[in-house]
Amino acid sequence: MRPAYERRHAGEFKADAIAALRAQYELICAFEDRIDVAEHLRRAGLPVFLYGAGQQAAAEALELLGVDEQELLPDSAPGEAGERGMAG
């Protein structure tokens, strides 16, 4: 996806790529497997769904911390967590 000379963090690169794409397209969300990159994209204003190892790692981290995912989703109703990509 990125040119060979590009050495920035993947999240920084993708956030800039998203900004360029928004000039031509209406982007509604992204799918990402790395939590650190997903955080960059979210800070850029794009909803992100974690999948694969990222989804599993996020679910495990919440479990270890004793955090109920619903506490992190202020506008969600019970049962919607899986639709947001973090339940697993």
PyMOL commands that place a pseudoatom at each C-alpha (Angstrom):
pseudoatom trace, name=CA, resn=MET, resi=1, chain=A, elem=C, hetatm=0, pos=[0.000, 0.000, 0.000]
pseudoatom trace, name=CA, resn=ARG, resi=2, chain=A, elem=C, hetatm=0, pos=[2.763, 2.463, 0.809]
pseudoatom trace, name=CA, resn=PRO, resi=3, chain=A, elem=C, hetatm=0, pos=[5.748, 3.547, -1.256]
pseudoatom trace, name=CA, resn=ALA, resi=4, chain=A, elem=C, hetatm=0, pos=[9.100, 1.932, -0.426]
pseudoatom trace, name=CA, resn=TYR, resi=5, chain=A, elem=C, hetatm=0, pos=[10.529, 5.207, 0.918]
pseudoatom trace, name=CA, resn=GLU, resi=6, chain=A, elem=C, hetatm=0, pos=[7.668, 5.721, 3.409]
pseudoatom trace, name=CA, resn=ARG, resi=7, chain=A, elem=C, hetatm=0, pos=[8.899, 5.051, 6.967]
pseudoatom trace, name=CA, resn=ARG, resi=8, chain=A, elem=C, hetatm=0, pos=[6.251, 6.656, 9.168]
pseudoatom trace, name=CA, resn=HIS, resi=9, chain=A, elem=C, hetatm=0, pos=[4.157, 4.597, 11.580]
pseudoatom trace, name=CA, resn=ALA, resi=10, chain=A, elem=C, hetatm=0, pos=[1.494, 2.688, 9.663]
pseudoatom trace, name=CA, resn=GLY, resi=11, chain=A, elem=C, hetatm=0, pos=[-1.245, 4.579, 11.508]
pseudoatom trace, name=CA, resn=GLU, resi=12, chain=A, elem=C, hetatm=0, pos=[0.146, 7.965, 10.523]
pseudoatom trace, name=CA, resn=PHE, resi=13, chain=A, elem=C, hetatm=0, pos=[0.527, 6.883, 6.910]
pseudoatom trace, name=CA, resn=LYS, resi=14, chain=A, elem=C, hetatm=0, pos=[-2.979, 5.421, 6.738]
pseudoatom trace, name=CA, resn=ALA, resi=15, chain=A, elem=C, hetatm=0, pos=[-4.551, 8.462, 8.436]
pseudoatom trace, name=CA, resn=ASP, resi=16, chain=A, elem=C, hetatm=0, pos=[-2.999, 10.690, 5.755]
pseudoatom trace, name=CA, resn=ALA, resi=17, chain=A, elem=C, hetatm=0, pos=[-4.100, 8.285, 3.007]
pseudoatom trace, name=CA, resn=ILE, resi=18, chain=A, elem=C, hetatm=0, pos=[-7.644, 8.375, 4.431]
pseudoatom trace, name=CA, resn=ALA, resi=19, chain=A, elem=C, hetatm=0, pos=[-7.603, 12.184, 4.365]
pseudoatom trace, name=CA, resn=ALA, resi=20, chain=A, elem=C, hetatm=0, pos=[-6.645, 12.123, 0.678]
pseudoatom trace, name=CA, resn=LEU, resi=21, chain=A, elem=C, hetatm=0, pos=[-9.338, 9.555, -0.128]
pseudoatom trace, name=CA, resn=ARG, resi=22, chain=A, elem=C, hetatm=0, pos=[-11.995, 11.634, 1.646]
pseudoatom trace, name=CA, resn=ALA, resi=23, chain=A, elem=C, hetatm=0, pos=[-11.472, 14.357, -0.963]
pseudoatom trace, name=CA, resn=GLN, resi=24, chain=A, elem=C, hetatm=0, pos=[-12.901, 12.001, -3.592]
pseudoatom trace, name=CA, resn=TYR, resi=25, chain=A, elem=C, hetatm=0, pos=[-15.028, 9.491, -1.689]
pseudoatom trace, name=CA, resn=GLU, resi=26, chain=A, elem=C, hetatm=0, pos=[-17.436, 9.249, 1.203]
pseudoatom trace, name=CA, resn=LEU, resi=27, chain=A, elem=C, hetatm=0, pos=[-15.715, 6.853, 3.589]
pseudoatom trace, name=CA, resn=ILE, resi=28, chain=A, elem=C, hetatm=0, pos=[-17.952, 5.286, 6.205]
pseudoatom trace, name=CA, resn=CYS, resi=29, chain=A, elem=C, hetatm=0, pos=[-15.576, 2.960, 8.064]
pseudoatom trace, name=CA, resn=ALA, resi=30, chain=A, elem=C, hetatm=0, pos=[-12.342, 0.994, 7.982]
pseudoatom trace, name=CA, resn=PHE, resi=31, chain=A, elem=C, hetatm=0, pos=[-11.386, -2.563, 8.873]
pseudoatom trace, name=CA, resn=GLU, resi=32, chain=A, elem=C, hetatm=0, pos=[-8.057, -2.995, 10.623]
pseudoatom trace, name=CA, resn=ASP, resi=33, chain=A, elem=C, hetatm=0, pos=[-6.233, -5.834, 12.348]
pseudoatom trace, name=CA, resn=ARG, resi=34, chain=A, elem=C, hetatm=0, pos=[-3.811, -3.704, 14.385]
pseudoatom trace, name=CA, resn=ILE, resi=35, chain=A, elem=C, hetatm=0, pos=[-5.056, -1.888, 17.472]
pseudoatom trace, name=CA, resn=ASP, resi=36, chain=A, elem=C, hetatm=0, pos=[-2.399, 0.844, 17.247]
pseudoatom trace, name=CA, resn=VAL, resi=37, chain=A, elem=C, hetatm=0, pos=[-3.294, 1.634, 13.630]
pseudoatom trace, name=CA, resn=ALA, resi=38, chain=A, elem=C, hetatm=0, pos=[-7.019, 1.533, 14.417]
pseudoatom trace, name=CA, resn=GLU, resi=39, chain=A, elem=C, hetatm=0, pos=[-6.465, 4.164, 17.096]
pseudoatom trace, name=CA, resn=HIS, resi=40, chain=A, elem=C, hetatm=0, pos=[-4.785, 6.510, 14.581]
pseudoatom trace, name=CA, resn=LEU, resi=41, chain=A, elem=C, hetatm=0, pos=[-7.695, 6.084, 12.167]
pseudoatom trace, name=CA, resn=ARG, resi=42, chain=A, elem=C, hetatm=0, pos=[-10.256, 6.711, 14.906]
pseudoatom trace, name=CA, resn=ARG, resi=43, chain=A, elem=C, hetatm=0, pos=[-8.444, 9.907, 15.912]
pseudoatom trace, name=CA, resn=ALA, resi=44, chain=A, elem=C, hetatm=0, pos=[-8.703, 10.921, 12.253]
pseudoatom trace, name=CA, resn=GLY, resi=45, chain=A, elem=C, hetatm=0, pos=[-12.483, 10.599, 12.593]
pseudoatom trace, name=CA, resn=LEU, resi=46, chain=A, elem=C, hetatm=0, pos=[-13.071, 7.266, 10.864]
pseudoatom trace, name=CA, resn=PRO, resi=47, chain=A, elem=C, hetatm=0, pos=[-14.977, 4.473, 12.627]
pseudoatom trace, name=CA, resn=VAL, resi=48, chain=A, elem=C, hetatm=0, pos=[-12.857, 1.314, 12.701]
pseudoatom trace, name=CA, resn=PHE, resi=49, chain=A, elem=C, hetatm=0, pos=[-13.821, -2.318, 13.093]
pseudoatom trace, name=CA, resn=LEU, resi=50, chain=A, elem=C, hetatm=0, pos=[-11.109, -4.572, 14.466]
pseudoatom trace, name=CA, resn=TYR, resi=51, chain=A, elem=C, hetatm=0, pos=[-10.805, -8.062, 13.044]
pseudoatom trace, name=CA, resn=GLY, resi=52, chain=A, elem=C, hetatm=0, pos=[-8.494, -11.035, 13.404]
pseudoatom trace, name=CA, resn=ALA, resi=53, chain=A, elem=C, hetatm=0, pos=[-5.749, -10.750, 15.990]
pseudoatom trace, name=CA, resn=GLY, resi=54, chain=A, elem=C, hetatm=0, pos=[-6.652, -7.132, 16.759]
pseudoatom trace, name=CA, resn=GLN, resi=55, chain=A, elem=C, hetatm=0, pos=[-10.189, -8.052, 17.710]
pseudoatom trace, name=CA, resn=GLN, resi=56, chain=A, elem=C, hetatm=0, pos=[-9.017, -10.911, 19.907]
pseudoatom trace, name=CA, resn=ALA, resi=57, chain=A, elem=C, hetatm=0, pos=[-6.331, -8.783, 21.579]
pseudoatom trace, name=CA, resn=ALA, resi=58, chain=A, elem=C, hetatm=0, pos=[-8.816, -6.006, 22.321]
pseudoatom trace, name=CA, resn=ALA, resi=59, chain=A, elem=C, hetatm=0, pos=[-11.320, -8.425, 23.833]
pseudoatom trace, name=CA, resn=GLU, resi=60, chain=A, elem=C, hetatm=0, pos=[-8.610, -10.030, 25.965]
pseudoatom trace, name=CA, resn=ALA, resi=61, chain=A, elem=C, hetatm=0, pos=[-7.317, -6.653, 27.147]
pseudoatom trace, name=CA, resn=LEU, resi=62, chain=A, elem=C, hetatm=0, pos=[-10.799, -5.568, 28.221]
pseudoatom trace, name=CA, resn=GLU, resi=63, chain=A, elem=C, hetatm=0, pos=[-11.297, -8.851, 30.049]
pseudoatom trace, name=CA, resn=LEU, resi=64, chain=A, elem=C, hetatm=0, pos=[-7.956, -8.561, 31.862]
pseudoatom trace, name=CA, resn=LEU, resi=65, chain=A, elem=C, hetatm=0, pos=[-8.745, -4.988, 32.874]
pseudoatom trace, name=CA, resn=GLY, resi=66, chain=A, elem=C, hetatm=0, pos=[-12.214, -5.965, 34.051]
pseudoatom trace, name=CA, resn=VAL, resi=67, chain=A, elem=C, hetatm=0, pos=[-13.800, -3.394, 31.735]
pseudoatom trace, name=CA, resn=ASP, resi=68, chain=A, elem=C, hetatm=0, pos=[-17.292, -3.946, 30.384]
pseudoatom trace, name=CA, resn=GLU, resi=69, chain=A, elem=C, hetatm=0, pos=[-17.237, -2.993, 26.713]
pseudoatom trace, name=CA, resn=GLN, resi=70, chain=A, elem=C, hetatm=0, pos=[-20.643, -1.352, 27.087]
pseudoatom trace, name=CA, resn=GLU, resi=71, chain=A, elem=C, hetatm=0, pos=[-19.024, 1.257, 29.355]
pseudoatom trace, name=CA, resn=LEU, resi=72, chain=A, elem=C, hetatm=0, pos=[-16.895, 2.346, 26.382]
pseudoatom trace, name=CA, resn=LEU, resi=73, chain=A, elem=C, hetatm=0, pos=[-19.820, 2.697, 23.955]
pseudoatom trace, name=CA, resn=PRO, resi=74, chain=A, elem=C, hetatm=0, pos=[-22.017, 5.526, 25.277]
pseudoatom trace, name=CA, resn=ASP, resi=75, chain=A, elem=C, hetatm=0, pos=[-24.592, 5.414, 22.458]
pseudoatom trace, name=CA, resn=SER, resi=76, chain=A, elem=C, hetatm=0, pos=[-25.042, 1.661, 22.193]
pseudoatom trace, name=CA, resn=ALA, resi=77, chain=A, elem=C, hetatm=0, pos=[-27.849, -0.478, 23.429]
pseudoatom trace, name=CA, resn=PRO, resi=78, chain=A, elem=C, hetatm=0, pos=[-27.166, -3.852, 25.088]
pseudoatom trace, name=CA, resn=GLY, resi=79, chain=A, elem=C, hetatm=0, pos=[-26.224, -6.477, 22.537]
pseudoatom trace, name=CA, resn=GLU, resi=80, chain=A, elem=C, hetatm=0, pos=[-24.661, -4.120, 19.993]
pseudoatom trace, name=CA, resn=ALA, resi=81, chain=A, elem=C, hetatm=0, pos=[-21.046, -4.624, 21.076]
pseudoatom trace, name=CA, resn=GLY, resi=82, chain=A, elem=C, hetatm=0, pos=[-20.383, -7.479, 18.646]
pseudoatom trace, name=CA, resn=GLU, resi=83, chain=A, elem=C, hetatm=0, pos=[-21.525, -5.295, 15.767]
pseudoatom trace, name=CA, resn=ARG, resi=84, chain=A, elem=C, hetatm=0, pos=[-18.799, -2.770, 16.617]
pseudoatom trace, name=CA, resn=GLY, resi=85, chain=A, elem=C, hetatm=0, pos=[-16.027, -5.303, 16.151]
pseudoatom trace, name=CA, resn=MET, resi=86, chain=A, elem=C, hetatm=0, pos=[-14.578, -5.795, 19.621]
pseudoatom trace, name=CA, resn=ALA, resi=87, chain=A, elem=C, hetatm=0, pos=[-16.580, -8.625, 21.168]
pseudoatom trace, name=CA, resn=GLY, resi=88, chain=A, elem=C, hetatm=0, pos=[-15.114, -12.002, 20.584]
for i in range(1, 88): cmd.bond("trace and resi %d" % i, "trace and resi %d" % (i + 1))
show_as sticks, trace
zoom trace
